[in-house]
């Protein structure tokens, strides 16, 4: 299960499951944003958490066609039991894929930020909620950082990168395919300087093929260490120490940039919030265990932060 693959596997199909045991409402925020609102008590005001998913065509439950673990669904349901409402939504590319209207070269990182801000603004007008927090997972951490600057009452990063995405990928290649590092660095530099890169190794086509270069270029424009500083509301930074996609050093960079942020490393938690004590193979298996719960410590940390 490689991070360099997960951040770039943009085009799988999706399915979304619902659970009738919770008071839920399906909402369309815009023509491209569909999601599920969970409200534990419809008769009193409560805080709301907006949950932003990670890389690829991730649905509101945290799933993709070949990866069903219900990580975001279980997170939302755990917060529900703590009397915290939540809204989680399908990334826009899910709907675009289902409608067969997706065009790779026209996907930009800023689109995801625009969607998150639209969700935030929608719920800022909803009088049912006392405060609004943004929870960003993985790629969604950076999306959420920028969106939270538009008036969220707090921001929570789970498994968010602390470096610009090209540097994250270079670090991962150094561990997985060191022979490609020099070519990747040169290709990223070309892309940053010229908006296009031509002389990349065929082994890096998943990153640099021309159809997705505009997306990678637009992602590279955002530095998490710069964006997190701009958030004026409270910040909580979380990572698991058994995350094989995002190292805890990335969370440490975020905390270094934002020293007043709360910072927590959860023992044995992997990238999708599941407890893993085994090796990388055991870790990878959890990505397709749809009934494996998320770690209670994660729910408790977030709930305590929101309720302060």
N, C-alpha and C positions, 0 to 999 in steps of 0.2 A: 504494500500500500504506500505509494510514493507521493510526496507532497507536490512535486513538480508535475505529476500527472493529474492530480486532483484539481489543481488550480486552473487547469486548461481543458479539462474534459467538459466542454460546454454543451454538447449536443446529444443528450440521451432523452428518452421519453420518460414521462412521469405518471404516477397514479397517486391520488390522495384519498386517505381513509378518514372517516369521522367516527366519533364515539358519542353515543347518545346518553351516556351516564353523566355528562356534564352539560350545564346550561350553555348552549353555544348558538351563535348566529353567524351565518355566512354573509359576508359583505363584499361588494365591489367598490373599491375606493376610486379607481379610475378604470378606463377601458382595458388596462393591462394589469391591474392589481386586484386579485381576488384572494380573500383570506377568511380566517375563522376567528371570531371574537368569543372568548370564554369569560363569563361574568358570574362569579360565585354567589353574589347577593344583589339582586336587581333593585332592592329597596333602600340601599345606602351607598354613599359615595365610597370609592375605594381607589387605590393606585392602579394604574395600567402599565403593563410592560409590552412594548412593541418588540417583537422578536424578528431579527433579520438573519436569514440563512447564509450559508457559505457558498463556495464556488460551484460552478456548473448549474444545470437546470434543476435546482433544488426546490422541492415543493414545501408547502407550509409545515409538513410533518418532519422535514429533514431528510426526505427520501429522494432517490432517483430510480429509474427503471431497473437498474441492476444493483441497487443498493437500498435495502429497506431496513432501517434500524429505529425509526420513529423517535429520534433523539429530540427534535424540537417539539413534537407532540407531547412526549413525556415531560419535557421541561415545562411546557404550558400547563399541563395537568397537575404537576407538582406545585406550581405557583398557585393554581386554583385552590388547592387544599390548604394553602396558607392565606387564603382570602385576598389574593392578588389577581386582578383581571389580566388578560393578555390578548394580544392580536398578533397572529402569525400569518404570513402570506406567501403565496407562490411567487417566485421570481418571475419577472415579466417574460423571460425566454421560455418559461413553461407554456404560457398561453400562446406565444408566438409559434412555438413548435407544434402545439396541438392544432393551431389554425393554419399550419404550413405557410406562415408568413415571415418566418425568420430569415434574415439576411446577415450572415456572419460579419461582413465588412462594415455593416452599419451599427454594430453593437459597440457601445462605449461605456466605460466605467461610470461616467457621470450619469448615465441613464439610471443606474441602481441607486445613486444618491438622490436623484430627482424623485424616484419612487418612494424612498424612505422619508423624504421631506413631505411628500404629498400625504403619506400616512400620518405623520406627526401632526401636520396642520389639520387634517380631518378630525383627529381625536382631541385636539386642543379646543375645538368647538363643542365637544360633547360634555355636557354638564354632569354626566354620571361619574366622572373620574376626578379624583382630588389632585393627583399628580401623574405625570407621564414620564416613564423611563424607557430608554432604548437599550436593548440587549443585542449586541452584534457578535455573531459567531464566525470565526475564521475570516474569510474575505468580507463577511458582513460586519466585522469589527471596524474596518476602515470606513466602510459605507456609513456605519452608525456613528462613528466619530464626527464625520462631517455633518451628518444630519442633526446630531445632538446640539450642534452650535446654533441651531435655529430655535432654541427655546425649550429643549427637554429639561426635565427636573433632575436628571441623573443619567449616567451612561455606564454600561457594564460591557467590558470586553472579555470574551471567552475565546481562547486560542487565537488571538489576533497577532498578526505579524508586527514587529517593531521596526522593520526596515522597509525601504522601497522594494517593490516586488522583484525587480531585476536582481537586487542584492540577495533577496531570499532564495531565488532560484539558483544563483551562483553558489551560495552556500550548500544547497542541497546537491547540486551537481558535483561539488567537491567531494562529497561523501559517496555518491552513487555512480558517477561517471567522470572521474577527474580528467580523463583525456579530452573531454569536451569543454572544459572550463574556459580555456583561452579563447576558443572560437565563440563561445557564448558571450563572453565579456565584450569581445570586439563587436559582435552582432548587436548586443544591447546598446553599446556606445553609438553605433551607427544609427540605430533606431531612435535613440534619444536626440541625437544631433540633427538627423535628417528626416525623421518621421517614417523611414523605411529602411529595411535591411535586406541585402541581396546575397551576401557571401556567407551564409550560414551552412553548417554541416548538415547533411541530410538526417543525421541522427537527432537533430534539434527541430525537425519540421513541425512537431506538435506545438512548439512555442512560436516559431518564426514563419510559418507558411503565410503567404501574403494576405489571405482572407482574414486572419485574426490579428495581424500586426497592428491595425488601428486600435483594437481593444487593448492589447498589451501596452501600446504607446500611451493610451489615455490613462491606464492604471498606473504607469510609471510616474505620472505627474503628481501623484499624491504621496507625501512622506508621512507615515503614521506618527513619527516623533514630533513633527510640526503640527499636525492636526489635533493631536490629543491635548496639546498645550492650550489650544484655542477654546476648549470646553470650559465654561465658567461654573458649571454645576458639578456636584460630587461625581467621582469616577471610581469604579471598582475594576481591577484587572485580575483575571483568573486564567490559570493554565493548569493542565494536568502534567504530572511528571512522567507519565507513560504515553505521551502524545508523540506518535511517530511521524506526524505531518508538520507540526509547529513546535519547535523546541522551546523550553522554558527560558532560554536566553532571549527569545523575542519578547516575551512578557517583561523580562528584566529591563530591556531597552525602553519599553513604554513607561515602566515605573521610574526609570532614571529621568525620562523626559518630563514626567508629571510626579514629582516627589510626594505631593500631598494626596495622591491617589491611594486608596486601599489596594493591597496586593496580596494575593493568596495563591499558593501552589498546592494543588490537591493530590495527595499521594495516590498512586495507582490509577488515576483517571486518564483515559485516553482522549483522542480528538473529538469523539462523539459522545462524551460524558459518561462512558461506561467504565466500570471497574475491571481492570485487567492486571493480573499478577504474573501472567506467563510471558512467553516470548513474542516476537513480532507476528508469528503465524497465528497465535491465539488472539493477539490484538486485532489482526486483520479480519478474523472470523466474526468479530462482533459487529462489523459493518453491515452484516446481513442477518443479524439476529433481531427480528422485529419485536420480540417480546421481552428482551433484556432491559430492565429498568435503568434509568440514569442514576447517578450516585446521589443519595440523599444529602450529602454534604454540600453539593452544588446548589440544590434547592434551598437549603438552609442559609447558605451564604448570601444568595441573592435576595431571599425574603428578608433577612435581617438588614441588609443594606437599604432596601426599598422602604422598610418600615421605620427607619431611624427618624 
